[in-house]
Amino acid sequence: MTSDVSALVEQVARSAGDLPSAISLPPRSYTSPEFYEFERDAVFGDSWLYLCHVSEVASPGDVLPITVAGEPLVVTRDQSGEIHVLSSLCRHRSYPVIAEPANTRSLRCPYHYWSYGLDGRLQNAPSMDPAHRLADLKATYCLPSFPVEIWQGFVFTHLGDDPEPLWPTLERLAPEFAAHRTSEMVVGGGLVLKDQPWNWKNMMENALEAYHTSFIHRGYHENAPARLVEFLDFDPDTENGIMRYAPFLQEDGGFLQEDGKAAFPVIDGLTKEQRSRVVYAAVPPTMFVSMKPDSMMVFRITPDAHDRLTHSVTWLFPPATVQMPEFDELMAKLRGFFDVINGQDAEANANMFAGLSARNAARGPFSPQEATLPQLNGWLLRRYRAALRKADR
């Protein structure tokens, strides 16, 4: 490990801990290609990674390719209904076996037609004999598989060796996800925004903190003002879920209607308190969600380089909601609102990332409305230091 990376990790220590003493992360932790390569192992190679909701691979044969920090993966549901997470790189020449979501009985590499079952087992490798018998290849080569944990309807995987279970580290989040019945939800819409020109931490920070919503979202976020936000405790040594509450000014609130009410039917079973707030939560490094009384929006944040990421958005609803005759019309309205808010956030993220490359880039104090950011930094610091210790062995 280079001295520059080690020095940056120690600088991160000033960004974690108590809010009054914490300051923002060192600029080079965003802008350094070397530090990003360090994060590929320290963070993305040693954390549970959110990939999708189970309804995105609802039927046997459904496959969903996802690349996380340069690692091409594919989520599959085999004919027995079991969900797998596999490397999508062919064992012959490392060519991706699939590029787009599909429903199929096998994964066939487009390059030389090696094919695999949805459990990763090799099925065929044409024109390899007499040098290599197919039976021998089947015994030797298969797509690497990774552990799968399905939590509250969301599929997670881990690229490391023998990881500890995820679910005990999300106990603070579990009651909110269970109340919103996320495991029963289905996809109502989604989009993928590629080549977003900023660091993945810029994206996670912007999503987690409330401070900016009073300013860049002025005129759009007044129904859940930042001054009312409630922050929860977080232990970076034992937890993987960071959460805050944004109370609405009224019960069954929303952002789409002029009267400030939810546009879609409110989810059954929510308490009065839950019907009166937005829950913003993250399971770093790839998942951020906003849970409203009527629906849920999920971000999958996957870096492609130190200065580029892919932002995938999924909207989830109770099954009855997506069957409503007016659902498409309401969904179009939701997409229009998202385009405005996301456009404002995108401009902020791009400008901040550009500023972090400047000679006079700053490390400033946090507002009380940014209390989730020292929590995120504590989560990062734990992984950074663990990776340094591992490298020194």
N, C-alpha and C positions, 0 to 999 in steps of 0.2 A: 504494500500500500504506500502510495507516495506521501511525502510530508505535507503537500498541499491539501490533499484530501483529509488527512488526519487533523491538520490545523483548522480546516473548515468545520469538521465535526465538533471540535472543542468550542468553536465560536457559536455553534448552534445551542450550546448550553445556556447562553445568555437569552435565548429566545423561548425557553421553556420555564416552567415554574410559576410563581405568583404573578398575577397580572400587573401590579404596580412596578415590578422590577424587570419584567420581560420586555425585550425589544424584538423587532422583526428579524427574520433570518438574514444571514449574510448574503449580499447580492450574488456572489459567485456560486452559491448553492443552487441558484436558478440557471445561471448563464454558462457554467463550466461544463463542456462535454465530458471531461474526465470525471467530474462529480456525478453526472448522470450515469456513466458506466458503473460507477460505484453503487448507485441506487438500484440499478438493474438487479444486482445480487442482494444488496443489503435490505432493500424494501420489497421489490417485486418478486425476487426469488425466494423470499422468506416470510411471506405474509399470505393470509387467505385472500383470494382475489374474487370479487363478485364478477360473474360473467353474464347471467341472464335470469329471467323469470322462467319458471317451469312451463308457463303457457307459451313461451316462444319456441319450445320443442315439445309441443303438446301430443303429437301423434307418433307412433312407431315409424321410423324412417326419417324423422326430422333431424336435420343437421344444421349447425350454426357455427360458421368459422369466426374466430375472434383472435386478433393479435394483441398481445400485451407486452409492452416494452421489448419488442423485437422477437417475441416467442409466438409463432403461429400455433394456435390451438383450434380444436373443433369440439363443440358440444354435440353429442349424439344421443338419440333415444332408440335403442335397438328394438327388435321385433317383440321382445318379451316386456317392453316398457321400461327397462332399466336405463338410467342416464349415465353416460360416460363422458369424461373429458380426456381427450387424446392430443398428442402432438399431431399437427397436420402435415408434417414433413415426411415425405416418402423415404423409406429406409434404403432405397437404391441410390438416389443422388440428391436428396434433400429438396426435392421440388414439392411445393404445396399441393396436396391431393384435392383440395377444394377451395374455391374462392368466394362463393356466394351461398346464402342459405338455400336449402333444397330439401326435398323428400326423396329418399333413395334407399336401396337395399344394400349398397356398398359404396365405398370411397375408392374411386379409381384415379390414379395419378394421370394427368393429361400427357405427361412427357413420354413414358414408356409403358403405360397401361398396367403397372403393378396395381393390384386391387386388394382392398382390405374390408373385412366385416365392420359393422358399426361398433364392435367391441375392440377393434384394432388388430384383430388377427389377420395375417396374410392369407389371401384366398388364391391369388394367381400372380404369376410373374412370367410373362410370355418370353419365349426364345432364349431362355437361360440354360436349357440343357443342350448338349450333354455335359457342359462344364459344371452345372449346378442342378441337382435334382430338386423338383418342386417340394417334395416331402422334406428335404433337408432345409430348404429356405423357410418353409412354414415353421419348422422347429426352432429356427434361429432368429427370424426377423418378424417383428410386429410393431405397430405404432406405439410408442411409449404412452402409458396411461398415468393419470394423476388422480389423487384422492378427490372424491366428490362429497361435499356436505350440502344438503338442502336444508336451508333455514328459513322458516316462515314463507316458503314458496320461492326462494331465491337460490340459484345454483352458484356455489363457490368452489374454487379449487385452490390447491397449494402446490407450488413447484419444488418445494424443498423436501428434505428427507424426514419421514416420520413426524409430521407436525402434530402439535397438541390440538384437540378439538376446538372448533370455533365457537360453538353455541354457548359454553360457559362464560365467554368473554363479552357476550352481548346481552346479558341478563337485564341491564338497564333499559335497553331498547325493546326487548321482547314484548312487554305488555302493550306498547303502542302499536307494534306491528300486528299482534294478535287481535287487538281491539278493532283495527281497520280490516281485519280478515284478509291479509295480503296473500295468504296461501290459496285463497279461493278466487282471487282476482284474475282477470284476463286482459290481454293487450287490446287497447282501443286505438292505438296509433303510435307512431315512432318515426325517428329520422336519425341519420348518421351525418355528422359534420366532420369532414376530414381536413387535415392540414391546418389545424388551428395554430396560429403562430405565437405560442407562448409556452412556458414551462407548466408541467402538470400541477405543480404546487400552487401556481397562480390561480388555476382553475378551482382547486379544492378550497383555497382560502376565500376566494370570492363567493363561493357557494355557502361556506360555513358562517361567515360573519354577517352581522346585521347592520353595521355602521353605514355602509354605502347606500343602503336602500332608501334612506331619507333624502338622498341627494341625486344620484344618477337615475333613480327610479321615481323621482318626484312626479306626482300626478298619477301614479300607478299602484303604489304600495301603501297609501294612506289608511286603507282598511285594516292593516296589520302593522302599526307603526313600530319603528325600532325602539322607541322609548319604553315600550311595554314588554320587550323580549325578556324571557326568563332563561337563565343559563343553569345547567346542571353540573354537578361534580363529575370528575373524570379521573380515573387512576391509570396512568399510562403503563404501569407495570402489570396490570391484570385485565385491562379492558381494551376492546377494539372498536367500541361504538361511542361516537361523540354526538351530542344532541342538544338542541335548544328549542324552546317553545316561543311562537310568535302569536300572541292573542289577537283575535279579531275584535273589532269594536262592537260586534253583535254575534249572537248565536247563529250557527249555520252560515258562517261567512264565506265569502269567495271574492274573486278578483274580476270576474267577467261581466257581472250584472251591474247596472247603474244603481240599484238599491243595495249593493254590497252583499247580496245573498249568494249562496252556492248555486251554480248553474245546473248541476246534475243532482239527482236524488241523493240525499244524505245516506251514508252507509248505516245499515241497521246495527243497533246495539251500542253505538257510541254514547258515552256519558255526556252530560251537559257541558262539562269542562272540555272534553275532546271535540265536541261540536262547535267550540268557540275558539279554536286555535289552529294554526299550522304547526306541524312538527317537522323541523329540519334536522336531518341526521346524516352522518357519514360513517361508513365502515371503510376506512382507508386501506389501501391507497386507490381503489377503483370505484367505490360506490358512494353516491350522494343521493338522498331522497327528500322530497317534500310531500308530506301526507296532509291532505286537507279533509274536511268532513265528507267530501263527495268523491274523492279520487286520490291518485298517487302519481307523482312524476319521479322517474328514476334516471339518474345520470350514470353512465359507465365512462370513466375517464381513463383512457389508455394512452400512455406516451409512446411516441414514435422516435423521438430524439430529445435532446435537452431543450430544444426550441420549437417543438411541434407535438401535437397530440391529436387523437381522434375522440370526438365528443359524441357519444351515442345517447339518445333520449328515448325513453319508453313511457307511455302513459298507460296506467292500469286502472281498471274499474271493476265493480261487481258485474257478474255476467248479465244480470237483468238490465243494467244501464246501457250496455252496448247494443241491446236489442230494441231500445227505444226508437220509434220512428224519427224523432228529431235528433238522434245522436250525431249523425254526420254533420248536421248544421251547427250543433254546439261544439263539435270537435274542430270544425273549421274556425270557429270563433276563438277556441282555446289556442289553436296553432297561431292565429294572428297575434294574440296577446303574447305568446311565447316569443314570436319573432321580434317583437318590440323589446321586450325585457332582455332576451338573449343578445340582441344587437347592442344594447347598452352595455351589458356585461362584457361582450367580446371586445368592444372598443376600449373598455377599461383594462381588461387583461392584456391586450396588445400594447397599449400605451405604457402600462406599468412594466411589462417585460422589457420593452425598449429602454425605459429609464434605468432599469437595473444593470444595463450594460455600460452606463455612463461612468465617467471617472468620479463624479460627485454623487453617486447613488447612496441613499441614506439607509440607516437602520433606526427607525423611529419607535416611540412608545405606542402601546396599544390603548385604544379606547375601551371603557367597560363594555361597549357594544361589540367588541371583538374578542370576548373572553374565550371563545372556542379556539382561537389561533394559538395561544400558548399551550392549550391542550393538545392540538395537532402536533405542535413542535415537540412536546414531550414524547408523544407516540413515535415520531421520527427519530428523536435522539436515542431512544432505547434501541431501535433497530440499527442505527448507525454505529453505536458503540459495540453492540453485539457482533457486527460484521468486522469491526477492527480487531476485536479480541480473537475472533476466529482466524483472521489473517495472520495474527502473530503467533499462532500455535505452531 
